[in-house]
Amino acid sequence: MGHTQNILADKISKEMGLSKQTGRKFLQKVLKTVSDDIVYTGHMELNGIGTFSITERSSQTINHPETGQPIIVPPKKILTFRSSSLIRRRLNPPKPKKTKKKK
């Protein structure tokens, strides 16, 4: 199960010997700084975690599911994430190679 900001803030507080309120403020400041950087630069790389980047979707024409009428979906920006190779290796550790038995 994932962690909420409060759980992460509590973990930070315990690790750093801070009060819970200070830990929450610290985490909120870090998350705000990361999100501001993504919004203003369009890119954020966190070593060992991955890379966040903004891509643009072009406008699309789709059909309304009930009426079948065409609907134009305007272009929009979306946030994408590409995990680092370190995280991918931790999620999918290499399987040990089978060795041949000698007779």
C-alpha positions in Angstrom: 0.0 0.0 0.0 1.2 3.5 -0.8 2.1 6.1 1.7 0.2 9.3 2.3 2.0 12.6 2.8 1.4 12.4 6.6 3.0 8.9 6.8 6.0 10.1 4.8 6.2 13.3 7.0 6.1 11.1 10.1 8.9 8.9 8.8 11.0 12.0 8.0 10.3 13.4 11.4 11.5 10.2 13.2 14.6 9.8 10.9 15.7 13.4 11.4 14.6 13.8 15.0 12.2 16.6 14.2 8.7 17.3 15.5 5.8 16.0 13.4 4.8 19.5 12.4 8.3 20.4 11.3 8.5 17.1 9.3 5.2 17.9 7.5 6.4 21.5 6.7 9.7 20.1 5.4 7.9 17.5 3.2 5.4 20.1 1.9 8.3 22.5 1.0 10.2 19.7 -0.9 7.1 18.7 -2.8 6.2 22.3 -3.7 9.8 22.9 -4.9 9.7 19.8 -7.1 6.2 20.6 -8.5 7.2 24.2 -9.2 10.4 23.1 -11.0 8.4 20.7 -13.1 5.8 23.4 -14.0 8.3 26.1 -14.8 11.1 24.1 -16.5 9.1 21.1 -17.9 11.5 18.6 -16.5 12.8 17.3 -13.2 15.3 14.5 -12.6 15.6 12.8 -9.2 18.7 10.6 -9.2 17.9 7.1 -8.2 14.1 7.7 -8.6 13.4 8.8 -12.2 12.6 11.7 -14.4 9.4 13.7 -14.6 8.7 15.6 -17.8 5.8 17.4 -19.4 4.6 16.4 -22.9 1.9 17.9 -25.0 -1.0 16.0 -26.4 -2.4 17.3 -29.6 -6.1 17.9 -30.0 -8.2 14.9 -30.9 -11.6 14.2 -32.3 -13.5 11.4 -30.5 -17.0 10.1 -30.7 -19.4 10.6 -27.8 -20.1 7.0 -26.5 -23.9 7.5 -26.3 -24.8 9.8 -29.1 -21.9 9.1 -31.5 -21.5 12.8 -32.1 -17.9 13.9 -32.7 -16.3 15.8 -29.8 -13.1 17.8 -30.1 -10.7 17.3 -27.2 -8.4 20.4 -26.9 -4.6 20.0 -26.7 -3.3 19.6 -23.2 -0.1 19.1 -21.3 0.4 15.9 -19.3 3.0 14.8 -16.8 5.0 11.7 -17.6 7.4 9.7 -15.4 10.3 7.4 -16.5 11.8 5.4 -13.6 15.5 5.2 -13.2 17.3 2.0 -14.0 18.1 1.6 -10.3 14.4 1.4 -9.4 13.7 -0.9 -12.3 16.4 -3.3 -11.2 15.0 -3.2 -7.6 11.5 -4.0 -8.9 12.7 -6.7 -11.3 15.9 -8.2 -9.9 17.9 -10.4 -12.3 17.2 -14.0 -11.9 20.3 -16.1 -10.9 21.8 -17.9 -13.9 21.4 -21.7 -13.9 24.8 -23.5 -13.9 25.3 -26.8 -15.6 26.1 -29.7 -13.4 29.4 -31.4 -14.1 29.3 -35.2 -14.4 
